[in-house]
């Protein structure tokens, strides 16, 4: 069975079978700006396109249902409009890796066409409700909308800016190479899934430690018997008990998902070098040990053809490394005990960073853990130490091991203020964007993010909406001041993450477990509603 449809103004006849619109767009039409972030759960918004002018999530739309209709991806928008969006997102810092922004642009362009005003933060937040972004903290995306809806000339937005310096700052903050350019916002960052040669075989995990190979992603997933992930009904809880003792501050952390939007992928030609899964984004360190490159090389050699390896959202959750859960008891003098899930290098790292703490490693059934993740262990302990002087909601200052320094204060209305010093800023737009993103991650991490893992170590939360990531509507405003200190550039956003986590936690009275299950940041509890105050 074939289906006729028009994509970005060009007529196509495609094979329907039981495929999704996203499968057809990427694998048959070659419209690679539509991204696969949830594989396919219909929950991340990365594959959003317009169907006869209305936004629709392509991954859960059967292609047969759009027969004869007009499909518009971000590449099919009017060129002037598309360029304005690309310029605005680059100028605001709203497209760090650029994986989720093509779908966001399509959605927000629909909102603009409906007349959502440039300064209507609630209206923009509602438009973004179908989307998730781990990097930006939403505010810079909202600022880009204000520029586009306010008809700001895209050519004026980044006038005089050194984008090479911006890319160097992005690499320092993300700890991986990252391009900074308008085209990144349109999904042109060079992701491994997008750069694989046409005709490459596709391999996916088979669920038994091996790989299933097919001519297309849909065929490989069918051969592997992929089962759609679900959100569990079991409770997520911290896996470790507190150490015995009299403590002035305690904290138990839960399993959390890094929740990067681009799942692990790589490709390789026979005898060649596999494509990096870190292309244009470091995934907060979680992809450094990805199995995708090794598998791509081995399978390419075995089959004598290029092979593209793709992990689904469920694969990434099950197989990807997590932050080591902790249970910490600390005295006011900085001594105490850290009970930690056994992790390579964990004991040495704690001894180096916090010599006053003794360590108890515990074998905990669950997903793999790694210190590769953003500030793993160090950030948690920094937040604990920063609150030892009490629960009074004063500004929190943290200096990280690289020398980056951040001060975070939360106003009575929940407004967050950040000052960050990271040596030579190189590009204040990128540093500011990463700082806002760190506040967003800290808010979710402290208040709402957790994975349900059973006593046998099996992860049960497999949908991207089950991770507890803070939505645009729930994100408080963040002001960032960049302290343009002299000296070599160093990472600053990890210090922001630690200081923001401590400030948020202290504002809530330092409950003994994360997530706290309350994201109220106001001091006037009559203003709180279980979410940060909207401005």
Helices and strands as residue ranges (DSSP letters): E 2-7, E 10-15, H 21-23, I 24-29, E 48-51, E 54-57, G 58-60, G 63-66, E 70-72, G 74-76, H 79-92, H 101-113, H 121-127, G 128-130, H 139-149, H 154-157, H 163-174, G 182-186, H 192-195, E 201-205, E 211-214, H 217-224, E 249-252, E 265-268, G 283-285, H 292-303, E 307-310, H 313-319, E 326-330, E 336-341, H 346-353, E 357-362, H 378-386, E 396-399, E 405-410, E 416-421, H 428-447, G 464-467, G 472-474, E 478-483, H 493-507, G 525-527
